[in-house]
Amino acid sequence: MATMDMNKLREAASRIWNAETLPALKTFVSRESLSTDFDPEWEKHGILNEVCREAAAWGTRMLPRGTYDVQQEPGRTPALIFSVPGTGLYAGREEDTVFFYGHLDKQPPATGWSEGLGPFTPVVRDGKLYGRGCSDDGYSVYAALTAIRALEDAGIPHPRAVGLIETREESGSNDLEHYLKKNAARFGSPRLVCVLDSGAGNYEQLWLTSSLRGACAIDLNVRVLRQGMHSGTASGVVPSSFDVLRILLDRIQDPRTGAILDPAFNVEIPSNRMDDLKKTAEVLGDGFISEFPWAEGPNGSVQSRCRGTEEALIARCWKPTLSVTGAAGLPPLSMAGNSLRSDTTLRLSFRLPPTAKTENILPALQKKLLTDPPFNAVVSIAGGDALPGWNAPSEADWFRSACDESSKALWGKPAMRIGEGGSIPILNLFEAQFPRAQFAVTGVLGPGSNAHNADESLDLAYTEKFIAAVGYLAASIPEEA
């Protein structure tokens, strides 16, 4: 393992970030590289390929010893594959490799951006860069290569660095497995996997993601008539399709507590994760709940279901949840006539505990929702692919030490572990292909970063230090006999 001067590493990271990286990231923010679900003509537009090539050209200028290949095949989204040889004691040792992952596709623009801000207009204001994709996740490839360049400028040996930067993450990462297998020989068997697409509990230390939830979405349709009828004629006699949906949803969830009732959805929380949750709750304090943009009413703000931060973290990270994220059959208010509608469809989005057995989820939903339907209504389900969650593998001593050492040196506080309520199913692919790797699933999506929404932002001061921390982790890989 290399001996490191953190002051030199931090200075190099800061200088490169401000002079080279931030301008490139601003250019990326200006690109409308929408993910495939949000741009049906993505192949024709070619923007996904363009942002990969821009990142590759920037990498070539920054680290010319490396190789930067933009790979694309008919019907598949492009991906950037890079490789930078190791230096010093790591030179020629392909068995000591760090693998980086990120993505360059974006969520839709969204409405409601603050005055002077916009999704594709990079603006630096009050220590933050604003714009779609700046923190989720366009910064990732630039941060990874900046970390390696900073190590070189600081005279610190680094292992071989390889990376896979995809362009379909926001639409399900359908092409990722293909590129992983295609480039398996090139990637080898990394010692460290850095997934730079996750969150931070605050901007005061390094955060590692210890778990992510799985996900399942279904479209639940209830039909009561062959066609709609005048509500004055049919209501009271014909059960409302919406009423039937309400009854069915109560079979799955207690609407007062939010608890999902079926045992297939619930798991026992591992003891080490409970320890992490308790420590994280102490660090975050009451701010974890109060930071949500609660609506205000005549009786004050909306209240959380949870009593305290520890309970909130358990609910977000290890409890199943149900959200209704869309509907069909409900006309807009301007077109809502006095009609008892023939049917209603709700999109039900479930978040699943990290260790839930996903193969049991759809059968459980079918049994609860399709058996003995109220009023003998016609009930059907579409969709239902359940994506698995992820629980981080145990940490090696060198990795845990490197996380704490870098965090203390840069922020004065130890690294923290936090579970995320979102889903990154691709982590299971990485764990299967790279079985001996340590996993640094981390990122800059901290409080107020607003990924997927208006005013998405990147905290600049945190990101500078974060890049140095990533470099430190990479250069901490011990030589393997």
MOZIDA-V718556 format. One record per residue. N is the residue number from 1. SS is DSSP state (@ for helix, = for strand, . for the rest). Layout:
BEGIN
n=N ss=SS
n=N ss=SS
END
This chain:
BEGIN
n=1 ss=.
n=2 ss=.
n=3 ss=.
n=4 ss=.
n=5 ss=.
n=6 ss=@
n=7 ss=@
n=8 ss=@
n=9 ss=@
n=10 ss=@
n=11 ss=@
n=12 ss=@
n=13 ss=@
n=14 ss=@
n=15 ss=@
n=16 ss=@
n=17 ss=@
n=18 ss=@
n=19 ss=@
n=20 ss=@
n=21 ss=@
n=22 ss=@
n=23 ss=@
n=24 ss=@
n=25 ss=@
n=26 ss=@
n=27 ss=@
n=28 ss=@
n=29 ss=@
n=30 ss=.
n=31 ss=.
n=32 ss=.
n=33 ss=.
n=34 ss==
n=35 ss=.
n=36 ss=@
n=37 ss=@
n=38 ss=@
n=39 ss=.
n=40 ss=.
n=41 ss=.
n=42 ss=@
n=43 ss=@
n=44 ss=@
n=45 ss=@
n=46 ss=.
n=47 ss=@
n=48 ss=@
n=49 ss=@
n=50 ss=@
n=51 ss=@
n=52 ss=@
n=53 ss=@
n=54 ss=@
n=55 ss=@
n=56 ss=@
n=57 ss=@
n=58 ss=@
n=59 ss=@
n=60 ss=@
n=61 ss=@
n=62 ss=@
n=63 ss=.
n=64 ss=.
n=65 ss=.
n=66 ss=.
n=67 ss==
n=68 ss==
n=69 ss==
n=70 ss==
n=71 ss==
n=72 ss=.
n=73 ss=.
n=74 ss=.
n=75 ss=.
n=76 ss=.
n=77 ss=.
n=78 ss=.
n=79 ss==
n=80 ss==
n=81 ss==
n=82 ss==
n=83 ss==
n=84 ss==
n=85 ss=.
n=86 ss=.
n=87 ss=.
n=88 ss=@
n=89 ss=@
n=90 ss=@
n=91 ss=.
n=92 ss=.
n=93 ss=.
n=94 ss=.
n=95 ss=.
n=96 ss=.
n=97 ss==
n=98 ss==
n=99 ss==
n=100 ss==
n=101 ss==
n=102 ss==
n=103 ss==
n=104 ss=.
n=105 ss=.
n=106 ss==
n=107 ss=.
n=108 ss=.
n=109 ss=.
n=110 ss=.
n=111 ss=.
n=112 ss=.
n=113 ss=.
n=114 ss=.
n=115 ss=.
n=116 ss=.
n=117 ss=.
n=118 ss==
n=119 ss=.
n=120 ss=.
n=121 ss==
n=122 ss=.
n=123 ss==
n=124 ss==
n=125 ss==
n=126 ss=.
n=127 ss=.
n=128 ss==
n=129 ss==
n=130 ss==
n=131 ss=.
n=132 ss=.
n=133 ss=.
n=134 ss=@
n=135 ss=@
n=136 ss=@
n=137 ss=@
n=138 ss=@
n=139 ss=@
n=140 ss=@
n=141 ss=@
n=142 ss=@
n=143 ss=@
n=144 ss=@
n=145 ss=@
n=146 ss=@
n=147 ss=@
n=148 ss=@
n=149 ss=@
n=150 ss=@
n=151 ss=@
n=152 ss=@
n=153 ss=@
n=154 ss=.
n=155 ss=.
n=156 ss=.
n=157 ss=.
n=158 ss=.
n=159 ss=.
n=160 ss==
n=161 ss==
n=162 ss==
n=163 ss==
n=164 ss==
n=165 ss==
n=166 ss==
n=167 ss=.
n=168 ss=.
n=169 ss=@
n=170 ss=@
n=171 ss=@
n=172 ss=.
n=173 ss=.
n=174 ss=.
n=175 ss=.
n=176 ss=@
n=177 ss=@
n=178 ss=@
n=179 ss=@
n=180 ss=@
n=181 ss=@
n=182 ss=@
n=183 ss=.
n=184 ss=@
n=185 ss=@
n=186 ss=@
n=187 ss=@
n=188 ss=.
n=189 ss=.
n=190 ss=.
n=191 ss=.
n=192 ss==
n=193 ss==
n=194 ss==
n=195 ss==
n=196 ss=.
n=197 ss=.
n=198 ss=.
n=199 ss==
n=200 ss=.
n=201 ss=.
n=202 ss=.
n=203 ss=.
n=204 ss=.
n=205 ss=.
n=206 ss=.
n=207 ss==
n=208 ss==
n=209 ss==
n=210 ss==
n=211 ss==
n=212 ss==
n=213 ss=.
n=214 ss==
n=215 ss==
n=216 ss==
n=217 ss==
n=218 ss==
n=219 ss==
n=220 ss==
n=221 ss==
n=222 ss==
n=223 ss==
n=224 ss=.
n=225 ss=.
n=226 ss=.
n=227 ss=.
n=228 ss=.
n=229 ss==
n=230 ss==
n=231 ss=@
n=232 ss=@
n=233 ss=@
n=234 ss=@
n=235 ss==
n=236 ss=.
n=237 ss=.
n=238 ss==
n=239 ss=.
n=240 ss=.
n=241 ss=@
n=242 ss=@
n=243 ss=@
n=244 ss=@
n=245 ss=@
n=246 ss=@
n=247 ss=@
n=248 ss=@
n=249 ss=@
n=250 ss=@
n=251 ss=@
n=252 ss=@
n=253 ss==
n=254 ss=.
n=255 ss=.
n=256 ss=.
n=257 ss=.
n=258 ss=.
n=259 ss=.
n=260 ss==
n=261 ss=.
n=262 ss=.
n=263 ss=@
n=264 ss=@
n=265 ss=@
n=266 ss=.
n=267 ss=.
n=268 ss=.
n=269 ss=.
n=270 ss=.
n=271 ss=@
n=272 ss=@
n=273 ss=@
n=274 ss=@
n=275 ss=@
n=276 ss=@
n=277 ss=@
n=278 ss=@
n=279 ss=@
n=280 ss=@
n=281 ss=@
n=282 ss=@
n=283 ss=@
n=284 ss=@
n=285 ss=.
n=286 ss=.
n=287 ss=@
n=288 ss=@
n=289 ss=@
n=290 ss=@
n=291 ss=.
n=292 ss=.
n=293 ss=.
n=294 ss=.
n=295 ss=.
n=296 ss==
n=297 ss==
n=298 ss=.
n=299 ss=.
n=300 ss==
n=301 ss==
n=302 ss=.
n=303 ss=.
n=304 ss=.
n=305 ss=.
n=306 ss=.
n=307 ss=.
n=308 ss=.
n=309 ss=@
n=310 ss=@
n=311 ss=@
n=312 ss=@
n=313 ss=@
n=314 ss=@
n=315 ss=@
n=316 ss=@
n=317 ss=@
n=318 ss=.
n=319 ss=.
n=320 ss=.
n=321 ss==
n=322 ss==
n=323 ss==
n=324 ss==
n=325 ss==
n=326 ss==
n=327 ss==
n=328 ss==
n=329 ss=.
n=330 ss=.
n=331 ss=.
n=332 ss=.
n=333 ss=@
n=334 ss=@
n=335 ss=@
n=336 ss=.
n=337 ss=.
n=338 ss=.
n=339 ss==
n=340 ss==
n=341 ss=.
n=342 ss=.
n=343 ss==
n=344 ss==
n=345 ss==
n=346 ss==
n=347 ss==
n=348 ss==
n=349 ss==
n=350 ss==
n=351 ss==
n=352 ss==
n=353 ss=.
n=354 ss=.
n=355 ss=.
n=356 ss=.
n=357 ss=.
n=358 ss=@
n=359 ss=@
n=360 ss=@
n=361 ss=@
n=362 ss=@
n=363 ss=@
n=364 ss=@
n=365 ss=@
n=366 ss=@
n=367 ss=@
n=368 ss=@
n=369 ss=@
n=370 ss=@
n=371 ss=.
n=372 ss=.
n=373 ss=.
n=374 ss=@
n=375 ss=@
n=376 ss=@
n=377 ss=.
n=378 ss==
n=379 ss==
n=380 ss==
n=381 ss==
n=382 ss==
n=383 ss==
n=384 ss==
n=385 ss==
n=386 ss==
n=387 ss==
n=388 ss=.
n=389 ss=.
n=390 ss==
n=391 ss==
n=392 ss=.
n=393 ss=.
n=394 ss=.
n=395 ss=.
n=396 ss=.
n=397 ss=@
n=398 ss=@
n=399 ss=@
n=400 ss=@
n=401 ss=@
n=402 ss=@
n=403 ss=@
n=404 ss=@
n=405 ss=@
n=406 ss=@
n=407 ss=@
n=408 ss=@
n=409 ss=@
n=410 ss=@
n=411 ss=@
n=412 ss=.
n=413 ss=.
n=414 ss=.
n=415 ss=.
n=416 ss==
n=417 ss==
n=418 ss==
n=419 ss==
n=420 ss==
n=421 ss=.
n=422 ss=.
n=423 ss=.
n=424 ss=.
n=425 ss=.
n=426 ss=@
n=427 ss=@
n=428 ss=@
n=429 ss=@
n=430 ss=@
n=431 ss=@
n=432 ss=@
n=433 ss=@
n=434 ss=.
n=435 ss=.
n=436 ss=.
n=437 ss=.
n=438 ss==
n=439 ss==
n=440 ss==
n=441 ss==
n=442 ss=.
n=443 ss=.
n=444 ss=.
n=445 ss==
n=446 ss=.
n=447 ss=.
n=448 ss=.
n=449 ss=.
n=450 ss=.
n=451 ss=.
n=452 ss=.
n=453 ss=.
n=454 ss=.
n=455 ss=.
n=456 ss=.
n=457 ss==
n=458 ss==
n=459 ss==
n=460 ss=@
n=461 ss=@
n=462 ss=@
n=463 ss=@
n=464 ss=@
n=465 ss=@
n=466 ss=@
n=467 ss=@
n=468 ss=@
n=469 ss=@
n=470 ss=@
n=471 ss=@
n=472 ss=@
n=473 ss=@
n=474 ss=@
n=475 ss=.
n=476 ss=.
n=477 ss=.
n=478 ss=.
n=479 ss=.
n=480 ss=.
n=481 ss=.
END
